[in-house]
Amino acid sequence: MADNVTPRVRVPRDATAGETITIKTLISHPMESGQRKDGDGNTIPRSIINRFTCEFNGEMVIDVTLEPAISTNPFVEFEAVVPESGSFVFTWYDDDGDVYTETKEIAVS
């Protein structure tokens, strides 16, 4: 498990029905490629976020596969249409099996 992994998400608190909103996500993660060596010459195991998903009220909004060339602390920005009030669930998947989740609510008027 990577140390000090922190997901951050910015979603508007409210919107009108059918409005397209911009969502910004960032996860603090060291993203080790598995190609570097430590001070003793041992290979440091690969540890990257390899997948990111976002669901709104149980429906998939975005599903992204991230490759080893992704930068440290990956930032993802995308748009979504919100038809009703509900919850966005953001999930990041790590190579070592760890899963990081963040949930944000939005009110639609």
Contacts in CASP RR format, 6 or more apart in sequence:
PFRMAT RR
TARGET T0000
AUTHOR 0000-0000-0000
METHOD contacts of the structure
MODEL  1
MADNVTPRVRVPRDATAGETITIKTLISHPMESGQRKDGDGNTIPRSIIN
RFTCEFNGEMVIDVTLEPAISTNPFVEFEAVVPESGSFVFTWYDDDGDVY
TETKEIAVS
1 94 0 8 1.000
1 96 0 8 1.000
1 98 0 8 1.000
2 29 0 8 1.000
2 30 0 8 1.000
2 32 0 8 1.000
2 47 0 8 1.000
2 94 0 8 1.000
2 96 0 8 1.000
2 98 0 8 1.000
3 30 0 8 1.000
4 28 0 8 1.000
5 27 0 8 1.000
5 28 0 8 1.000
5 29 0 8 1.000
5 94 0 8 1.000
5 98 0 8 1.000
5 100 0 8 1.000
6 27 0 8 1.000
6 28 0 8 1.000
7 25 0 8 1.000
7 26 0 8 1.000
7 27 0 8 1.000
7 28 0 8 1.000
7 90 0 8 1.000
7 92 0 8 1.000
7 100 0 8 1.000
7 101 0 8 1.000
7 102 0 8 1.000
8 25 0 8 1.000
8 26 0 8 1.000
8 27 0 8 1.000
8 28 0 8 1.000
8 102 0 8 1.000
9 23 0 8 1.000
9 24 0 8 1.000
9 25 0 8 1.000
9 88 0 8 1.000
9 90 0 8 1.000
9 102 0 8 1.000
9 104 0 8 1.000
10 23 0 8 1.000
10 24 0 8 1.000
10 25 0 8 1.000
11 21 0 8 1.000
11 23 0 8 1.000
11 88 0 8 1.000
11 104 0 8 1.000
11 106 0 8 1.000
12 21 0 8 1.000
12 106 0 8 1.000
13 105 0 8 1.000
13 106 0 8 1.000
13 107 0 8 1.000
14 106 0 8 1.000
14 107 0 8 1.000
14 108 0 8 1.000
14 109 0 8 1.000
15 21 0 8 1.000
15 82 0 8 1.000
15 106 0 8 1.000
15 107 0 8 1.000
15 108 0 8 1.000
15 109 0 8 1.000
16 108 0 8 1.000
16 109 0 8 1.000
17 82 0 8 1.000
17 83 0 8 1.000
17 84 0 8 1.000
17 108 0 8 1.000
17 109 0 8 1.000
18 81 0 8 1.000
18 82 0 8 1.000
18 83 0 8 1.000
18 108 0 8 1.000
19 81 0 8 1.000
19 82 0 8 1.000
19 108 0 8 1.000
20 79 0 8 1.000
20 80 0 8 1.000
20 81 0 8 1.000
21 79 0 8 1.000
21 80 0 8 1.000
21 81 0 8 1.000
21 82 0 8 1.000
21 106 0 8 1.000
22 77 0 8 1.000
22 78 0 8 1.000
22 79 0 8 1.000
23 54 0 8 1.000
23 77 0 8 1.000
23 78 0 8 1.000
23 79 0 8 1.000
23 80 0 8 1.000
23 88 0 8 1.000
24 75 0 8 1.000
24 76 0 8 1.000
24 77 0 8 1.000
25 52 0 8 1.000
25 54 0 8 1.000
25 75 0 8 1.000
25 76 0 8 1.000
25 77 0 8 1.000
25 90 0 8 1.000
25 102 0 8 1.000
26 73 0 8 1.000
26 74 0 8 1.000
26 75 0 8 1.000
26 76 0 8 1.000
27 49 0 8 1.000
27 73 0 8 1.000
27 74 0 8 1.000
27 92 0 8 1.000
27 100 0 8 1.000
28 73 0 8 1.000
29 48 0 8 1.000
29 49 0 8 1.000
29 72 0 8 1.000
29 73 0 8 1.000
29 74 0 8 1.000
29 92 0 8 1.000
29 94 0 8 1.000
30 47 0 8 1.000
30 72 0 8 1.000
31 47 0 8 1.000
31 48 0 8 1.000
31 49 0 8 1.000
31 70 0 8 1.000
31 71 0 8 1.000
31 72 0 8 1.000
31 73 0 8 1.000
31 74 0 8 1.000
32 44 0 8 1.000
32 45 0 8 1.000
32 46 0 8 1.000
32 47 0 8 1.000
32 48 0 8 1.000
33 46 0 8 1.000
33 48 0 8 1.000
33 68 0 8 1.000
34 43 0 8 1.000
34 44 0 8 1.000
34 45 0 8 1.000
34 46 0 8 1.000
34 47 0 8 1.000
35 43 0 8 1.000
36 43 0 8 1.000
36 44 0 8 1.000
37 43 0 8 1.000
37 44 0 8 1.000
38 44 0 8 1.000
45 96 0 8 1.000
46 68 0 8 1.000
46 95 0 8 1.000
47 94 0 8 1.000
47 95 0 8 1.000
47 96 0 8 1.000
48 66 0 8 1.000
48 68 0 8 1.000
48 70 0 8 1.000
48 94 0 8 1.000
48 95 0 8 1.000
49 66 0 8 1.000
49 70 0 8 1.000
49 74 0 8 1.000
49 92 0 8 1.000
49 93 0 8 1.000
49 94 0 8 1.000
50 65 0 8 1.000
50 66 0 8 1.000
50 67 0 8 1.000
50 93 0 8 1.000
50 94 0 8 1.000
50 95 0 8 1.000
51 63 0 8 1.000
51 64 0 8 1.000
51 65 0 8 1.000
51 66 0 8 1.000
51 92 0 8 1.000
51 93 0 8 1.000
52 62 0 8 1.000
52 63 0 8 1.000
52 64 0 8 1.000
52 66 0 8 1.000
52 74 0 8 1.000
52 76 0 8 1.000
52 90 0 8 1.000
52 91 0 8 1.000
52 92 0 8 1.000
52 93 0 8 1.000
53 60 0 8 1.000
53 62 0 8 1.000
53 63 0 8 1.000
53 64 0 8 1.000
53 90 0 8 1.000
53 91 0 8 1.000
53 93 0 8 1.000
54 60 0 8 1.000
54 61 0 8 1.000
54 62 0 8 1.000
54 78 0 8 1.000
54 80 0 8 1.000
54 88 0 8 1.000
54 89 0 8 1.000
54 90 0 8 1.000
54 91 0 8 1.000
55 61 0 8 1.000
55 88 0 8 1.000
55 89 0 8 1.000
55 91 0 8 1.000
56 80 0 8 1.000
56 82 0 8 1.000
56 86 0 8 1.000
56 87 0 8 1.000
56 88 0 8 1.000
56 89 0 8 1.000
57 84 0 8 1.000
57 86 0 8 1.000
57 87 0 8 1.000
58 89 0 8 1.000
61 78 0 8 1.000
61 80 0 8 1.000
61 88 0 8 1.000
62 76 0 8 1.000
62 78 0 8 1.000
62 80 0 8 1.000
64 76 0 8 1.000
66 74 0 8 1.000
80 88 0 8 1.000
82 106 0 8 1.000
82 108 0 8 1.000
83 108 0 8 1.000
84 108 0 8 1.000
85 105 0 8 1.000
85 106 0 8 1.000
85 107 0 8 1.000
85 108 0 8 1.000
86 105 0 8 1.000
86 106 0 8 1.000
86 107 0 8 1.000
86 108 0 8 1.000
87 103 0 8 1.000
87 104 0 8 1.000
87 105 0 8 1.000
87 106 0 8 1.000
88 103 0 8 1.000
88 104 0 8 1.000
88 105 0 8 1.000
88 106 0 8 1.000
89 101 0 8 1.000
89 102 0 8 1.000
89 103 0 8 1.000
90 101 0 8 1.000
90 102 0 8 1.000
90 103 0 8 1.000
90 104 0 8 1.000
91 99 0 8 1.000
91 100 0 8 1.000
91 101 0 8 1.000
92 99 0 8 1.000
92 100 0 8 1.000
92 101 0 8 1.000
93 99 0 8 1.000
94 100 0 8 1.000
END
